[in-house]
């Protein structure tokens, strides 16, 4: 009788619900460019241009050189290139190099939720898989929207940093699904790509604790590499452990806790695609510091002499304190990775310089005793009222006490670039030009921007890659 009941009623309560991996795989297989609204398509263009800006700014960084060196030892036909490569390497290694380029400066976009993330990291896998499979601009756009959708929805479902895992863990799933779609896999094999990506790629949160290393800018690149590799294995017919999320020793039991995802973009009940809820960074610093930087720049004209500052209290929300405002290393950072993840440093250097730029995290700047003296006067204080406003906003309140006892303060919740205070297209272009100057010839700079704004007309990823200068030697 049970078998008869199951066969007669596909929607019966006796039928088990499909697994989350099955749901995501079917969504990935069925998402099409025609389902995307014009605003969503435009946001993909903006995010890719922003990612290219970040990559150009990081072009000769030591971590990028190391990634290029390793990837350049492998040649693959067919394969994929990375920005500045002379030939083709394996798609997974191409994804790793581009991922380091996009992420290294901590300047790419952000999504804020139970788990914060940097979803434009997904472009590393999207471009590599698209080139390997010969996909065009419309297919790239669709895969990018898919990757944003999966990563951001997982970030909405559960905080894994609270359990000691790094946010890039979700990226193995998003990049595997996007790469598998670009490789033309059916839903059944996309599901296997998710299984293969989820099992071996759980990343430790130690990446972002204490004194930070160069790996901070490489962690998602590694997730993207593993996501592409999982898709390639699934394309070859390999299966993975299932159910990856709900299994006895699966992801929900071991890593995340329960995951309940609402309607995905394009499905009934979904208000919008998640890429529209992400934010572009105005300054090259960890996102929770952006409002403190904004507030510091507002205070600066009111302070004639920074030596008059007796103390500076930053009232902040739990996520900011936990990520960038509690470790003692944040008060005397020795690496750029620690400094751009230091709420005291970012605030102090904004007050000192009137801006936060790549130079704010140089080795010489990190040894500047004038900045360090100001950092030493800073306290970071938790404020329950501000915590309640997160993640819709990132509220930071700065209170400066001067040597005569007078206090001045500034508050910001939605810094420039936040999805509630978005950058204009002209500002995105200006960021691109700042990062591209002295890196690209003017003609190549104009053409790269033009191709980015007309991404849906792109025929081949190689047409984009050829516009980047040859990778620095060594």
Steps between C-alpha positions, in 0.01 A plus 500: 500500500783739579656453159164556330438814702840642408455430131152645488576827676825678409396788723392274783621577850651151496743602230830626643595854412782530247840562653641852502770395253229365269304823530804717428606280209160521334493875554846530344411285200180692428613861554522687169613843386144582391385477863730784603367853524701794356607625844646161593690480171637848557616412851700210358673743264578734790635221719725362227645845427554546874671159522729594212587823682593302811710261292695779332575657837638166626683411179852474643416394857724224642210258549394552139852430380505175696165394357614578145822306552316184602231528232756582230673166552197322355384514140165373386319466170214565529545717803457854626713808538537741787546876484843560349570137404684417180334161456237267639523318831247268661164670565523445874844667522383786277214552745748506789720770346211723402345445842813627673506801266136589568520456877852591608446871568178445698341746261233287327130490575327381816180336616393543862284245676533235769823417316677789321654420162667643188294349219687653207766244592281263298610666175830313530325167445248642253764638263716187515214259437352724232827509308553125533149435367499777236208690652387851409412814694137413560599164643762668719239742635257218576765295680610803704142568610469132595819508708395817682158348563632180658774659709285785631204275581730267695636803686142590589433151631775454758813659645785255471764737641313467831593131487864560411477462121595758239239659274679377186366153582172604340694604191592141414129436441430819304802463272438129444143569388601789274788307343286190449234707327758657270636155419149413380427234762143381566346537845603149604868576443477851646374330816807276497721807459341643816559171683862493388557864591343487843668199652873590488491881505410621848735789585621601848420847632860527619553675166353815657618474862791681664783616272377439147710346225497518121263203500219738599494622140529148360240309699206548264727452201566155640126441539453604138779265391334216687157588363625487142685174571181347643308601186769348278485174697120494477526558124726194483232291672625495860240494777531646849369433851129568536294651636775753551292741708253280690706183538577326830847659500423765241549874477206601720599262779869577494534857380200729465205378700157502328481673162164635387517683169206711378395538137801562276518787251259447212285259700150598623529691825852633442511879502825534305823332407752521781769682303282810540540478878880513494722802559806637319792624710599864481823448700743202491423378852286238671138588445392549862757781527355698208252696714770576759722635221208712376441635852873568552515704180200698619673576832838588355426863398380567856838406650768759428780292652477121539747522791217659698306173498502356852290195413285360222219258580345296220156371594430209273295185441591145590601382152746789459647452846537126456655519153711818504494649848596257777839338430799682655682468166251749353660779709848448359459316169811354342344390169278677249250217548473578872489876439216493246313278748562738791224740600742713707757521219253584224338770713832651606652508154184665362535775761871543428486498119149613412455184294568125504696373202727210412789702644325502838612139545855519371785366712632849565157625604455211744816619677386865514510593866262794451224267382585240764484766772146586391405132478613459861240758608213303348255278684246278323179459699204274439163673472191280516290765331736506202514120489123498460534708182733245334507356232265747333756766582855512633467770768812647658503799734827683570543714812818709517604657830742792458767614744269775635227245579277599209339209314402481135338205331383364168278210400464307177296193412489490120840597356541574131466177303261335746193356330299771681742767371632353174789632295406639161629349178731800472644426846554135405684619190706745707607215728597297194705788359685549830602135508578483126718809477861415420386142447304512175556698184219753452359314199493168687344671800220643287442170321489299822243737646297490180498121495399496865203729439399285202573165664194330351654544155830331588574199282801355682676550833833512318387832349500645852819337622707628208435858615697451821876562500741210521551382854807651674801271489618326814 
